[in-house]
């Protein structure tokens, strides 16, 4: 139960249920990853920037992420040192 309840609210929601019922191989196909990336890339420029990440967290009720955490997230995924995340 703990591994499925990602938001740790004591309940399994629809998204958590679906994610737990799919294998990683089925979920993380190149096509699915590109679709997920495009959902996050709100302006459609092929990159996910800080404001898009902030919006993602805010839209999902995560208010306690700070600028440093966002920067660390971007840096961990930023392969070309552009300050954004691109799909490669």
OpenMM code with the backbone's topology and positions (N, CA, C; nanometers):
from openmm import Vec3, app, unit

residues = "UNK UNK UNK UNK UNK UNK UNK UNK UNK UNK UNK UNK UNK UNK UNK UNK UNK UNK UNK UNK UNK UNK UNK UNK UNK UNK UNK UNK UNK UNK UNK UNK UNK UNK UNK UNK UNK UNK UNK UNK UNK UNK UNK UNK UNK UNK UNK UNK UNK UNK UNK UNK UNK UNK UNK UNK UNK UNK UNK UNK UNK UNK UNK UNK UNK UNK UNK UNK UNK UNK UNK UNK UNK UNK UNK UNK UNK UNK UNK UNK UNK UNK UNK UNK UNK UNK UNK UNK".split()
positions = [
    Vec3(0.0826, -0.1186, 0.0000),
    Vec3(0.0000, 0.0000, 0.0000),
    Vec3(0.0879, 0.1261, 0.0000),
    Vec3(0.1914, 0.1284, 0.0827),
    Vec3(0.2767, 0.2467, 0.0910),
    Vec3(0.3444, 0.2785, -0.0424),
    Vec3(0.3824, 0.1766, -0.1157),
    Vec3(0.4511, 0.2021, -0.2418),
    Vec3(0.3549, 0.2517, -0.3495),
    Vec3(0.2274, 0.2223, -0.3382),
    Vec3(0.1275, 0.2667, -0.4352),
    Vec3(0.0758, 0.4058, -0.3996),
    Vec3(0.0617, 0.4356, -0.2715),
    Vec3(0.0079, 0.5634, -0.2242),
    Vec3(0.1172, 0.6701, -0.2323),
    Vec3(0.1391, 0.7217, -0.3518),
    Vec3(0.2494, 0.8129, -0.3786),
    Vec3(0.2367, 0.9429, -0.2998),
    Vec3(0.1163, 0.9976, -0.2889),
    Vec3(0.1001, 1.1240, -0.2170),
    Vec3(0.0819, 1.1062, -0.0663),
    Vec3(0.0903, 0.9824, -0.0216),
    Vec3(0.0869, 0.9473, 0.1220),
    Vec3(-0.0336, 1.0053, 0.1970),
    Vec3(-0.1514, 1.0027, 0.1298),
    Vec3(-0.2720, 1.0520, 0.1953),
    Vec3(-0.3574, 0.9401, 0.2552),
    Vec3(-0.3070, 0.8172, 0.2502),
    Vec3(-0.3797, 0.7040, 0.3073),
    Vec3(-0.4841, 0.6445, 0.2147),
    Vec3(-0.4914, 0.6968, 0.0923),
    Vec3(-0.5885, 0.6479, -0.0060),
    Vec3(-0.5175, 0.6262, -0.1387),
    Vec3(-0.5703, 0.5358, -0.2172),
    Vec3(-0.5160, 0.5142, -0.3511),
    Vec3(-0.6127, 0.5771, -0.4497),
    Vec3(-0.5645, 0.6804, -0.5204),
    Vec3(-0.6502, 0.7451, -0.6193),
    Vec3(-0.6366, 0.6746, -0.7543),
    Vec3(-0.7145, 0.7198, -0.8496),
    Vec3(-0.7196, 0.6543, -0.9802),
    Vec3(-0.5831, 0.6504, -1.0480),
    Vec3(-0.5125, 0.7630, -1.0457),
    Vec3(-0.3816, 0.7688, -1.1098),
    Vec3(-0.2829, 0.6731, -1.0439),
    Vec3(-0.2835, 0.6687, -0.9121),
    Vec3(-0.1942, 0.5780, -0.8398),
    Vec3(-0.2291, 0.4328, -0.8712),
    Vec3(-0.3586, 0.4021, -0.8807),
    Vec3(-0.4016, 0.2673, -0.9142),
    Vec3(-0.3526, 0.2288, -1.0532),
    Vec3(-0.3732, 0.3176, -1.1504),
    Vec3(-0.3285, 0.2880, -1.2868),
    Vec3(-0.1772, 0.2681, -1.2929),
    Vec3(-0.1050, 0.3570, -1.2268),
    Vec3(0.0411, 0.3474, -1.2287),
    Vec3(0.0890, 0.2173, -1.1672),
    Vec3(0.0216, 0.1699, -1.0641),
    Vec3(0.0648, 0.0462, -0.9990),
    Vec3(0.0292, -0.0768, -1.0807),
    Vec3(-0.0708, -0.0649, -1.1674),
    Vec3(-0.1137, -0.1821, -1.2430),
    Vec3(-0.0376, -0.1989, -1.3743),
    Vec3(0.0364, -0.0972, -1.4156),
    Vec3(0.1147, -0.1054, -1.5380),
    Vec3(0.2596, -0.1393, -1.5066),
    Vec3(0.3192, -0.2150, -1.5928),
    Vec3(0.4617, -0.2406, -1.5751),
    Vec3(0.5401, -0.1209, -1.6280),
    Vec3(0.6606, -0.1031, -1.5801),
    Vec3(0.7442, 0.0080, -1.6256),
    Vec3(0.7689, -0.0005, -1.7751),
    Vec3(0.7815, -0.1205, -1.8261),
    Vec3(0.8064, -0.1378, -1.9694),
    Vec3(0.6878, -0.0890, -2.0520),
    Vec3(0.5657, -0.1100, -2.0017),
    Vec3(0.4466, -0.0631, -2.0727),
    Vec3(0.4280, 0.0872, -2.0574),
    Vec3(0.4591, 0.1390, -1.9419),
    Vec3(0.4360, 0.2795, -1.9122),
    Vec3(0.5405, 0.3705, -1.9757),
    Vec3(0.6668, 0.3330, -1.9678),
    Vec3(0.7753, 0.4202, -2.0102),
    Vec3(0.8268, 0.3871, -2.1499),
    Vec3(0.7362, 0.3761, -2.2451),
    Vec3(0.7773, 0.3583, -2.3840),
    Vec3(0.8199, 0.4948, -2.4387),
    Vec3(0.9002, 0.4978, -2.5432),
    Vec3(0.9386, 0.6274, -2.6005),
    Vec3(0.8172, 0.7132, -2.6391),
    Vec3(0.7141, 0.6520, -2.6918),
    Vec3(0.5936, 0.7267, -2.7304),
    Vec3(0.5252, 0.7873, -2.6083),
    Vec3(0.5090, 0.7087, -2.5025),
    Vec3(0.4455, 0.7600, -2.3812),
    Vec3(0.5292, 0.8687, -2.3152),
    Vec3(0.6600, 0.8518, -2.3131),
    Vec3(0.7472, 0.9536, -2.2545),
    Vec3(0.7367, 1.0855, -2.3310),
    Vec3(0.7294, 1.0779, -2.4635),
    Vec3(0.7151, 1.1993, -2.5437),
    Vec3(0.5804, 1.2657, -2.5162),
    Vec3(0.4750, 1.1869, -2.5021),
    Vec3(0.3432, 1.2436, -2.4697),
    Vec3(0.3459, 1.3133, -2.3348),
    Vec3(0.4099, 1.2515, -2.2359),
    Vec3(0.4197, 1.3129, -2.1037),
    Vec3(0.5003, 1.4421, -2.1100),
    Vec3(0.6094, 1.4394, -2.1849),
    Vec3(0.6923, 1.5590, -2.1991),
    Vec3(0.6118, 1.6720, -2.2617),
    Vec3(0.5357, 1.6407, -2.3655),
    Vec3(0.4551, 1.7445, -2.4322),
    Vec3(0.3490, 1.8021, -2.3388),
    Vec3(0.2957, 1.7210, -2.2483),
    Vec3(0.1993, 1.7727, -2.1512),
    Vec3(0.2637, 1.8742, -2.0575),
    Vec3(0.3889, 1.8500, -2.0225),
    Vec3(0.4603, 1.9408, -1.9333),
    Vec3(0.5108, 2.0652, -2.0058),
    Vec3(0.5369, 2.0519, -2.1333),
    Vec3(0.5880, 2.1625, -2.2151),
    Vec3(0.4694, 2.2474, -2.2612),
    Vec3(0.4203, 2.3315, -2.1709),
    Vec3(0.2962, 2.4067, -2.1937),
    Vec3(0.3022, 2.4983, -2.3147),
    Vec3(0.4177, 2.5616, -2.3401),
    Vec3(0.4243, 2.6550, -2.4522),
    Vec3(0.4654, 2.5871, -2.5833),
    Vec3(0.4954, 2.4570, -2.5778),
    Vec3(0.5242, 2.3803, -2.6989),
    Vec3(0.6555, 2.4143, -2.7664),
    Vec3(0.7507, 2.4708, -2.6916),
    Vec3(0.8778, 2.5081, -2.7532),
    Vec3(0.9827, 2.3971, -2.7494),
    Vec3(0.9450, 2.2793, -2.6999),
    Vec3(1.0382, 2.1666, -2.6966),
    Vec3(1.1256, 2.1627, -2.5731),
    Vec3(1.0989, 2.2524, -2.4773),
    Vec3(1.1755, 2.2583, -2.3531),
    Vec3(1.0816, 2.2827, -2.2357),
    Vec3(1.1189, 2.2284, -2.1217),
    Vec3(1.0449, 2.2538, -1.9987),
    Vec3(1.1303, 2.3487, -1.9158),
    Vec3(1.0753, 2.4666, -1.8880),
    Vec3(1.1511, 2.5655, -1.8127),
    Vec3(1.0991, 2.5760, -1.6693),
    Vec3(1.1618, 2.6638, -1.5950),
    Vec3(1.1298, 2.6788, -1.4532),
    Vec3(0.9824, 2.7141, -1.4309),
    Vec3(0.9287, 2.8052, -1.5110),
    Vec3(0.7894, 2.8468, -1.4910),
    Vec3(0.6931, 2.7324, -1.5197),
    Vec3(0.7248, 2.6479, -1.6152),
    Vec3(0.6391, 2.5321, -1.6438),
    Vec3(0.6433, 2.4326, -1.5282),
    Vec3(0.7622, 2.4134, -1.4701),
    Vec3(0.7733, 2.3250, -1.3543),
    Vec3(0.6984, 2.3817, -1.2340),
    Vec3(0.7126, 2.5112, -1.2111),
    Vec3(0.6403, 2.5750, -1.1009),
    Vec3(0.4901, 2.5553, -1.1181),
    Vec3(0.4418, 2.5762, -1.2402),
    Vec3(0.2997, 2.5580, -1.2689),
    Vec3(0.2542, 2.4165, -1.2452),
    Vec3(0.3368, 2.3194, -1.2833),
    Vec3(0.3042, 2.1786, -1.2615),
    Vec3(0.2849, 2.1499, -1.1140),
    Vec3(0.3785, 2.1958, -1.0325),
    Vec3(0.3682, 2.1713, -0.8885),
    Vec3(0.2492, 2.2449, -0.8275),
    Vec3(0.2301, 2.3701, -0.8647),
    Vec3(0.1180, 2.4472, -0.8109),
    Vec3(-0.0160, 2.3866, -0.8511),
    Vec3(-0.0274, 2.3445, -0.9775),
    Vec3(-0.1519, 2.2830, -1.0262),
    Vec3(-0.1860, 2.1557, -0.9503),
    Vec3(-0.0846, 2.0918, -0.8934),
    Vec3(-0.1056, 1.9672, -0.8216),
    Vec3(-0.0958, 1.9835, -0.6703),
    Vec3(-0.1093, 2.1068, -0.6242),
    Vec3(-0.1172, 2.1328, -0.4812),
    Vec3(0.0129, 2.1251, -0.4053),
    Vec3(0.1256, 2.1298, -0.4760),
    Vec3(0.2559, 2.1272, -0.4086),
    Vec3(0.3026, 2.2713, -0.3951),
    Vec3(0.2834, 2.3249, -0.2757),
    Vec3(0.3168, 2.4646, -0.2526),
    Vec3(0.4503, 2.4840, -0.1826),
    Vec3(0.5078, 2.3785, -0.1309),
    Vec3(0.6277, 2.3934, -0.0486),
    Vec3(0.7577, 2.3721, -0.1248),
    Vec3(0.7539, 2.3645, -0.2569),
    Vec3(0.8798, 2.3506, -0.3309),
    Vec3(0.9399, 2.4904, -0.3463),
    Vec3(1.0678, 2.5009, -0.3241),
    Vec3(1.1313, 2.6323, -0.3314),
    Vec3(1.2163, 2.6441, -0.4574),
    Vec3(1.2624, 2.7634, -0.4826),
    Vec3(1.3411, 2.7890, -0.6024),
    Vec3(1.4642, 2.7026, -0.6128),
    Vec3(1.5301, 2.6780, -0.5004),
    Vec3(1.6504, 2.5952, -0.5019),
    Vec3(1.6177, 2.4537, -0.5468),
    Vec3(1.5075, 2.3995, -0.4989),
    Vec3(1.4671, 2.2645, -0.5383),
    Vec3(1.4357, 2.2578, -0.6866),
    Vec3(1.3700, 2.3613, -0.7392),
    Vec3(1.3412, 2.3651, -0.8826),
    Vec3(1.4700, 2.3706, -0.9635),
    Vec3(1.5625, 2.4530, -0.9187),
    Vec3(1.6912, 2.4630, -0.9882),
    Vec3(1.7650, 2.3296, -0.9865),
    Vec3(1.7637, 2.2616, -0.8728),
    Vec3(1.8296, 2.1310, -0.8627),
    Vec3(1.7636, 2.0296, -0.9556),
    Vec3(1.6310, 2.0339, -0.9647),
    Vec3(1.5594, 1.9437, -1.0545),
    Vec3(1.5981, 1.9701, -1.1994),
    Vec3(1.5996, 2.0963, -1.2362),
    Vec3(1.6383, 2.1305, -1.3735),
    Vec3(1.7819, 2.0883, -1.4008),
    Vec3(1.8727, 2.1203, -1.3088),
    Vec3(2.0137, 2.0845, -1.3283),
    Vec3(2.0338, 1.9344, -1.3435),
    Vec3(1.9550, 1.8558, -1.2703),
    Vec3(1.9720, 1.7107, -1.2778),
    Vec3(1.9264, 1.6537, -1.4116),
    Vec3(1.8439, 1.7287, -1.4842),
    Vec3(1.7912, 1.6810, -1.6133),
    Vec3(1.8441, 1.7603, -1.7322),
    Vec3(1.9137, 1.8678, -1.7076),
    Vec3(1.9606, 1.9594, -1.8117),
    Vec3(2.0914, 1.9085, -1.8710),
    Vec3(2.0812, 1.8402, -1.9828),
    Vec3(2.1991, 1.7772, -2.0431),
    Vec3(2.2893, 1.8764, -2.1169),
    Vec3(2.2317, 1.9874, -2.1673),
    Vec3(2.3108, 2.0795, -2.2476),
    Vec3(2.3378, 2.2136, -2.1789),
    Vec3(2.3132, 2.2213, -2.0474),
    Vec3(2.3377, 2.3424, -1.9687),
    Vec3(2.2633, 2.4655, -2.0212),
    Vec3(2.1412, 2.4435, -2.0711),
    Vec3(2.0615, 2.5539, -2.1242),
    Vec3(1.9705, 2.6163, -2.0183),
    Vec3(1.9603, 2.5522, -1.9022),
    Vec3(1.8700, 2.6001, -1.7991),
    Vec3(1.7295, 2.5493, -1.8157),
    Vec3(1.7102, 2.4595, -1.9110),
    Vec3(1.5795, 2.3981, -1.9353),
    Vec3(1.5960, 2.2480, -1.9517),
    Vec3(1.4838, 2.1777, -1.9550),
    Vec3(1.4848, 2.0331, -1.9790),
    Vec3(1.4311, 2.0089, -2.1177),
    Vec3(1.5089, 1.9385, -2.1997),
    Vec3(1.4631, 1.9073, -2.3347),
    Vec3(1.4506, 1.7557, -2.3488),
    Vec3(1.3727, 1.7140, -2.4471),
    Vec3(1.3513, 1.5707, -2.4703),
    Vec3(1.4509, 1.5241, -2.5735),
    Vec3(1.5383, 1.4340, -2.5323),
    Vec3(1.6411, 1.3836, -2.6248),
    Vec3(1.6292, 1.2365, -2.6402),
] * unit.nanometer
topology = app.Topology()
chain = topology.addChain("A")
for resn in residues:
    res = topology.addResidue(resn, chain)
    for name in ("N", "CA", "C"):
        topology.addAtom(name, app.Element.getBySymbol(name[0]), res)
